[in-house]
Amino acid sequence: MALSRCVKLNDGHLMPVLGLGTLVSEGVPKSKAGEATRVAIEVGYRHIDAAYVYENEEEVGSALREKIADGTVKREELFYTTKLWATFFRPELVRPALERSLKKLRLDYVDLFIIHVPITMKPGEELLPKDASGKVIFDTVDLRDTWAALEKCKDAGLTKSIGVSNFNHKQLEMILNKPGLKYKPVCNQVECHPYLNQSKLLDFCKSKDIIPVAYSALGSQRVKGWVNLNHPVLLEDPVLHAIAKKHKQTSAVIALRYQLQRGVVVLAKSYNKKRIKENLQVTSGAGGTGLLSTILHGSPSLHSSSQNCLWSKMSYLLFPVHVCLVYTPNGFLLLLWHQERQHGWIGLRLDRK
């Protein structure tokens, strides 16, 4: 694992700056996640981002073991992330949830274990537990207690590092100010791209030595019914196209390199071998210097409050309520977080058209 392609986490471990996202969209066979993982490792990826709720860890794990067995890569050269889903936030359920993922993967440990979303749901086998009227059933768990259980998983050697995802700065502060805190989150994984640059949150994370990790780094998922499909597509943006043409690279590589220049680790999802390989160019360091200033000043659409992103637009309209759209294979969650409350989400809507 080349040091030039990694960032050092606050616990001393190294994280590759480019990872493969393994979420499979609705209607796409789970096997695609395994195929993409095999291809990614073959062409040089060493960071694989997954989650229990993606429901494809067996396929991804099979690909990992295959590439280890055939000598393409050693286990210690890989960085594998999995996530704790909201139905397992009770402290006594945290370790069993991780052990379940490890059993599916047939691995002894993961490199990073993170809290997937800052909301708790009723424990059980259902990913989205609902009552008779179809409403999601919440649970009452203090996320600080959940975090303490993650710390125990790290101490037990089941994971090397622990972190969070989709947390805002108040939720991060809640963990950081936890009495008896043993380990800080090493990262905060959030949606982040030129149409949603997350500047304030990134600055906060960096001030606390927490690495920002960007999912949907190539633009928000364009889910009909949740996003105005008439809004611009990030990878079709004229500024990105102009920069890409100048440097003889793809718009995707430019969008990813923009994040690296900001100190953000990026996750890119693709099932196309050609694109998977092209995206790896972002780690080469060739060309594209000054992308940050070019993108920030070259197009208003690339550094606005993001009229093209549901999270940002709704947060602006409903301030001081923060809105978060979470996609899972079984549905969508619209989560409302009031900035004056510090320990949980106070509204939720579930729907799939």
LOLO-506405 format. One record per residue (C-alpha): residue in three letters; y, x, z. Coordinates in steps of 0.1 Angstrom, whole numbers, plus 5000, padded with zeros to 4 digits. Each point is the difference from the previous one (the first is absolute). Layout:
residues N
ALAYXZ...
end
This chain:
residues 353
MET500050005000ALA503150184988LEU502750025026SER502749944973ARG498549664994CYS499949905036VAL502449915028LYS499350095036LEU499749715024ASN501450005035ASP496550065014GLY499550314978HIS497749854974LEU500850014963MET500449704977PRO500050044962VAL503349874986LEU498349784973GLY497349755008LEU497949754981GLY500549645011THR496749805000LEU501249645004VAL498249794972SER502149724986GLU498649644999GLY497549964973VAL499250374997PRO496550115009LYS499750205032SER498150264980LYS503350104984ALA501150155033GLY497050235001GLU500450094963ALA503750095005THR499150215031ARG497450204981VAL502450074971ALA502850095024ILE498050255019GLU498750154968VAL503550064986GLY501350145033TYR501149735025ARG499150075036HIS501749715017ILE498349664999ASP501849705016ALA497849705009ALA499749725026TYR497549775016VAL501749704986TYR499750124964GLU496349935004ASN498950294978GLU499350285024GLU496350014991GLU500950064964VAL502750265008GLY497750175025SER497250024974ALA502450184976LEU501150245028ARG496550105009GLU499050044963LYS502850244994ILE499150195032ALA496350014991ASP500650134965GLY502250285012THR503349884986VAL501650005034LYS499350075036ARG500549745027GLU502550215018GLU502150024968LEU500449624998PHE502649795019TYR498749645005THR502149735015THR498749665013LYS501949735017LEU499549775031TRP500249644989ALA501949745021THR496949825013PHE498950325019PHE503150085020ARG498649925034PRO499450345016GLU496349955004LEU499649924963VAL501850304986ARG497350265003PRO497249774987ALA502249914970LEU500450374991GLU496350065006ARG499249714976SER502150174973LEU498350335007LYS496649834996LYS501049854966LEU501450344989ARG497150195015LEU502450265014ASP500350155034TYR503849985002VAL503149894980ASP503150224997LEU502549725008PHE499649665017ILE503049785000ILE501149655012HIS500249804968VAL502649745009PRO502049945032ILE498549655006THR497049895019MET497549734990LYS497149835016PRO497050235002GLY496949924979GLU498450074966GLU502749804981LEU502750224986LEU502549725002PRO498849765028LYS501449654995ASP499949685020ALA499149664987SER503449954984GLY499850334981LYS502450195022VAL499350365010ILE498950045036PHE501950275018ASP498950215030THR502150145028VAL499550375002ASP502650265010LEU500050264971ARG500550275026ASP496649925014THR498650014965TRP501650344995ALA498450135032ALA496649914986LEU500850194968GLU500850305022LYS496649985015CYS498450004965LYS501950324993ASP498850155032ALA496449904991GLY500250184967LEU499649694979THR503350074983LYS502150314998SER503449824999ILE501449655008GLY502949824986VAL501549664990SER500949794970ASN502749744992PHE501950085033ASN503749985002HIS502150235022LYS499949775030GLN496249974999LEU499850384997GLU502350045030MET497749775019ILE497150244995LEU502150315005ASN501449875033LYS496649895012PRO499450135036GLY497350265000LEU500150064962LYS497550274991TYR500550024962LYS502849904978PRO499349824967VAL499650274974CYS501249774972ASN501449664991GLN498649864968VAL502449754983GLU500949864966CYS502450254986HIS501250064964PRO503450044982TYR500649635001LEU499350005038ASN501050355012GLN499749935037SER502750265007LYS500849905036LEU496349965010LEU499250334984ASP502850185019PHE498849855032CYS496450114994LYS501150354991SER502250025032LYS496849935020ASP497850244980ILE498149714985ILE499050044964PRO500949714977VAL497249904976ALA500849784971TYR497749734986SER500949814969ALA501850324991LEU500049894964GLY501749665007SER499249685019GLN496949814991ARG501149734976VAL498249705015LYS500849674983GLY501549755024TRP501450275023VAL502150214977ASN502449904972LEU498150144970ASN503350014981HIS501250285022PRO499950354986VAL496750205001LEU500650345017LEU498050204975GLU502049854971ASP503350105016PRO502350174974VAL501050285025LEU496450095007HIS499249994963ALA502950234992ILE499050255027ALA496449984990LYS500850074964LYS502250295009HIS497250165020LYS497249894977GLN498349815028THR499149645007SER502349765019ALA497349985027VAL500150375006ILE503849995003ALA499949715024LEU497550195021ARG501850334999TYR503249825011GLN498249915032LEU498650355006GLN503550144997ARG501049765028GLY497150135022VAL497949704995VAL496250014995VAL499049774971LEU497149784992ALA499349914964LYS497449744990SER498450004965TYR496649934986ASN500950184967LYS498650354998LYS502950124978ARG502649865024ILE498250145031LYS500150344984GLU503649974988ASN501249905035LEU498550325014GLN502850194981VAL502349905028THR498650285021SER500450274975GLY503750055008ALA500950054963GLY503249844989GLY501949725015THR502250185025GLY503049805009LEU498249674995LEU501349875033SER503750024991THR499349894964ILE498249695011LEU502349925029HIS503150024977GLY498749924966SER499249635003PRO501249735025SER496749834996LEU498250315013HIS501850035033SER501149655009SER498749795029SER497349914975GLN500549654986ASN496650074984CYS498150025033LEU499249695021TRP500150195033SER503450144995LYS501649694985MET498749775026SER500950235028TYR503650004988LEU500249624997LEU498449945034PHE501550285021PRO499350065028VAL496549894990HIS497950264983VAL497649864974CYS496850174990LEU497649904972VAL496550135006TYR497349974973THR496449985008PRO497049914977ASN499849665017GLY503649905000PHE503650075007LEU501950025033LEU503749945003LEU501050155033LEU503349955018TRP501150255026HIS503149935020GLN501950325007GLU500849905035ARG496449965010GLN498050325005HIS496349915004GLY498949774972TRP500649794969ILE501349655006GLY499349834968LEU497350004973ARG499149814969LEU496850034981ASP499449884965ARG498450084967LYS500749814968
end
